[in-house]
């Protein structure tokens, strides 16, 4: 209802466009790398400073204002609502955290790219491979051994970006 979820103060259009208001990450970005809309709310800068690098419950859960915050959070979309729970950090980790979300988004982007390419070229010549298939083939062919710091037959070191060249060869 156009209120700061933490303070409860109304955020009208004039205030929204001022430096009094910020976009805030419910689970701190530095901890989860989740920059999606479901991890963001519009709030007052002063409330954001009080929250700091904590989840909403960590920042306000033991204070007298928590009941009001929880009521406002109940009106948010489901994807945001759970981020106000006491176990929000653990729940994010249990869902696979950053890597699971990135892999899901990568698959979605591959489908979008395929749709776009089909509009400008022969759709029968476009092939999108699932990442798991690429990983399986890479492991079976022993290509993980080409790069240092491999731990499993199908794992790749994501800090060494040369794995992209290997995956391109597998796809080709």
C-alpha positions in Angstrom: 0.0 0.0 0.0 2.9 2.3 -0.9 4.4 2.2 2.5 8.0 1.5 3.6 7.8 -2.1 4.8 10.0 -1.4 7.8 8.8 2.0 9.1 5.3 1.9 7.8 5.6 5.5 6.5 3.8 6.4 3.3 6.0 6.8 0.2 4.1 9.2 -2.1 5.3 10.1 -5.6 7.2 13.1 -4.4 9.0 11.2 -1.7 9.6 8.2 -4.1 11.6 10.5 -6.4 13.7 12.0 -3.6 16.8 10.8 -1.9 14.8 9.8 1.2 13.9 6.5 -0.6 16.1 3.6 -1.7 15.7 0.2 -3.3 16.7 -2.3 -0.6 17.8 -6.0 -0.9 15.8 -8.1 1.6 18.5 -10.7 1.9 21.8 -8.7 1.6 23.1 -8.7 -1.9 26.7 -9.3 -0.7 25.5 -12.6 0.9 23.3 -13.9 -1.8 24.1 -12.1 -5.1 20.3 -12.1 -5.7 19.6 -8.9 -7.5 16.1 -10.0 -8.7 13.0 -8.0 -8.1 11.8 -10.6 -5.5 14.7 -9.7 -3.3 14.1 -5.9 -3.4 11.7 -3.5 -1.8 11.3 0.3 -1.9 11.9 1.7 1.6 13.0 4.8 3.4 16.8 5.4 3.5 16.7 5.8 7.2 15.0 2.3 7.7 17.5 0.8 5.3 20.4 2.2 7.4 18.8 0.6 10.5 18.4 -2.7 8.7 22.0 -2.7 7.5 23.4 -6.0 6.1 20.8 -8.2 7.8 17.6 -9.8 6.8 14.4 -8.0 7.9 14.0 -10.5 10.8 17.6 -10.2 11.9 17.3 -6.4 12.0 13.9 -6.0 13.5 12.6 -9.4 14.7 13.2 -8.8 18.3 12.0 -5.2 18.4 8.5 -3.9 19.2 8.0 -2.8 15.6 8.2 -6.4 14.3 4.5 -7.2 14.5 3.7 -4.2 12.2 6.5 -5.1 9.8 5.3 -8.7 9.6 1.7 -7.4 8.9 3.0 -5.2 6.0 5.2 -8.1 4.7 2.1 -10.3 4.6 0.7 -8.1 1.9 3.7 -8.5 -0.3 4.0 -11.0 -3.2 4.8 -14.6 -2.1 8.4 -14.3 -3.5 9.2 -11.4 -1.2 7.1 -12.5 1.8 9.3 -15.5 2.9 12.3 -13.2 3.0 10.9 -11.7 6.2 10.9 -15.0 7.9 13.4 -15.9 10.7 14.9 -18.6 8.5 15.2 -16.5 5.3 19.0 -17.0 4.9 18.8 -20.7 5.5 15.8 -21.0 3.2 17.7 -19.2 0.4 20.6 -21.6 0.9 18.3 -24.6 0.9 16.8 -23.5 -2.4 20.3 -23.8 -3.9 21.3 -20.2 -3.4 22.9 -18.2 -6.1 24.1 -21.0 -8.3 20.7 -22.7 -8.7 19.1 -19.4 -9.5 21.8 -18.5 -12.1 21.5 -21.9 -13.7 17.8 -21.5 -14.0 18.1 -18.0 -15.5 20.8 -19.2 -17.9 18.4 -21.9 -19.2 15.6 -19.3 -19.6 18.0 -16.9 -21.5 19.1 -19.8 -23.8 15.4 -20.3 -24.7 14.9 -16.6 -25.3 18.0 -16.4 -27.5 16.8 -19.4 -29.5 13.4 -17.7 -30.1 15.2 -14.6 -31.2 17.6 -16.4 -33.5 14.7 -18.4 -35.0 13.2 -15.1 -36.1 16.3 -14.2 -38.1 17.5 -17.5 -39.4 16.4 -21.1 -40.1 15.0 -22.4 -36.8 15.9 -26.0 -37.8 19.6 -25.0 -37.6 19.5 -23.7 -34.0 20.3 -26.1 -31.2 20.3 -25.3 -27.5 21.9 -27.8 -25.2 21.0 -28.1 -21.5 23.9 -27.4 -19.2 23.6 -30.8 -17.5 24.0 -32.5 -20.9 27.1 -30.4 -21.6 28.5 -31.2 -18.2 27.9 -35.0 -18.7 29.6 -35.0 -22.0 32.5 -32.9 -20.7 33.0 -35.4 -17.8 32.7 -38.5 -20.0 35.3 -37.2 -22.5 37.7 -36.3 -19.6 37.8 -32.6 -20.5 37.6 -31.5 -16.9 41.2 -32.7 -16.6 42.4 -29.9 -19.0 41.9 -27.3 -16.3 43.4 -27.3 -12.8 41.4 -27.7 -9.6 38.8 -30.2 -10.8 37.2 -32.2 -8.0 34.6 -34.4 -9.7 34.3 -36.1 -13.1 31.7 -33.6 -14.2 32.6 -30.5 -12.2 34.3 -27.4 -13.5 36.1 -24.6 -11.7 33.8 -21.6 -12.2 36.6 -19.2 -11.3 38.6 -20.3 -14.4 36.6 -19.0 -17.3 38.4 -21.1 -19.8 35.7 -23.7 -19.2 33.5 -21.7 -21.5 35.8 -22.6 -24.4 35.6 -26.2 -23.5 31.8 -26.1 -23.3 31.7 -24.4 -26.7 33.8 -27.3 -28.1 31.4 -29.8 -26.5 28.4 -28.1 -28.0 30.0 -27.9 -31.4 
